Amino acid sequence: MKIAVLTSGGDAPGMNAAVRAVVRKGIFNNCEVFGVREGFRGILTEDFIPMQLGSVADVIQRGGTILRTARCEEFKTPAGMDKAIANLRRREIDAVIVIGGDGSIRGAQALNDRGILAVAVPGTIDNDIAATEVTIGFDTAVNTACNAIDKIRDTAASHQRLFIIELMGRNSGAIALAAGLAAGAESIIVPELPYDLDEVSRRLEGSRRRGKLHSIILVAEGVASAYEIAAELKKRTNQDNRVIVLGHLQRGGSPTAFDRILASRMASEAVDLVLAGKGGRLVVVQNGRYTHVDISSALAQKAVFDSEAFELAKILSI
Ligand code: ADP
């Protein structure tokens, strides 16, 4: 069997561990494995590289993706899709394993609908795929954000300052919530819930009265710019503040052991699926177990925000 593997959309720490596991588990099962560079674009430009056991040596601990990634609009067009199918057929590729976020998972579904056995592995720091409890890269991103917040808290406490920190998450406050809970942020502003800056200001005033002179407020990028929030809070509290935008820091770095294990297990499951001829499936973790679901039903599921964790973060940060 010939298997192609690609990483697509936003990169996430742990993608390399997933690619490594596809290559090694595939070869273990007597498959030929090809890496496709730059996501779906590589199928169109025929950027296929034959992978050997050694092609993925020394990558389990590396962030980013050795196959590189891209966003490719052409792949979504009927002509682009025809070209992709023709290129895969000419090379006699039997199956494609796609590692990426929701857009990439849709791309896998599109290939499968056109008769190329395709399976998806959720790789995104946002943890915004409802069908799985966790996605590859989320744990590393949360740890990176938490470490950064801890460092900022040292200087915030020393100078008795208010810091507003912007974290990644366009439509998802998952990183902000998890990092906020882990680092004890005083307020967390996420796109899933309405926010009230008057209430945030009242909380700040309340802590100031109790003698707490430094605070950390987290803002998920999808809500507003941290600079806008800072200006609004300044108007309300008359307290000086500082803004930090963590940005792409949260994407990089060596994956945590958790993400390496998750990536290895999910990718192994993906190889089992293609060997069994089961396409159109998304590998997931449900109730702590590795399993798989139909891509179309997975993508129809709306992400559920963990309001219990959000309420707890509020109570604990008082
Ligand atoms: P992510 O996978 O991180 O969510 P994107 O949403 O940008 O990132 O998707 C990555 C790529 O997946 C797109 O550039 C495109 O090539 C492909 N893709 C996205 N949606 C579809 C779709 N509906 N059909 C086919 N391919 C898609």
Residues whose N, C-alpha, C, O or C-beta is under 5 A from the ligand:
A	BS01	ADP	S8 G9 G10 F40 A70 R71 C72 E73 F75 K76 G100 G101 D102 G103 S104 R106 G107 A110
